Amino acid sequence: MIRKLRASISLQIAFTVSVLLLLANAVLGFVLVNQSKESMKSQINTHMLDITNCAADMIDGDALEKLQANDIGTAPYQKVNDALVFFRDNIELEYIYTVRDEGNDRFVFMVDPTLDDPGKFGEPVVTTEALKKSRQGNCGC
C-alpha cells in the first residue's frame, strides 16, 4: 500500500513538474518570438533609414526642390533620375522616388524612375502616416 502511495505521489509530482516545464517553455517561447519580431522590425527600420539617408546624400536637395514638371528631360532632372536609378539597381529596390510636400497633408510625385507605371510629376501620392512623419523629420525609424 505504501509503495502504491509513493508511486502515485511520484507520478503526480512528475506530472506537475512536466506541466510546469511545458508552461514555462510556452511563456518563454511567446516572449522570445515577440522580442524577435520587435528586434527584426527595428533592424529593418534602421536599415531602411540608412538606405534613405544614403539616397538623400546622393541628391542635391536644393536642386530637387527647384524641379518643376516642365524640367522633365533637362540635365537637373536627369541627374536626379540617374541617381535614383543607380541607387535602385544597386540596392535591389523595387521602388524609389521623390515626393514633394504641397502642404495640408498633400504630397505629389516628383522624380519616379519606376520601370512599370511610374508616378507622373505632380500626380498626388496617397498620404500615409509615414509621409506625415517624414515631413516633420521624424520618420519613426
Secondary structure, DSSP 8 states (H G I E B T S, - for coil): -HHHHHHHHHHHHHHHHHHHHHHHHHHHHHHHHHHHHHHHHHHHHHHHHHHHHHHHHHS-HHHHHH--GGGTTSHHHHHHHHHHHHHHHHHT-S----EEEEETTEEEE-----SSS---TT-EE---HHHHHHHTT----
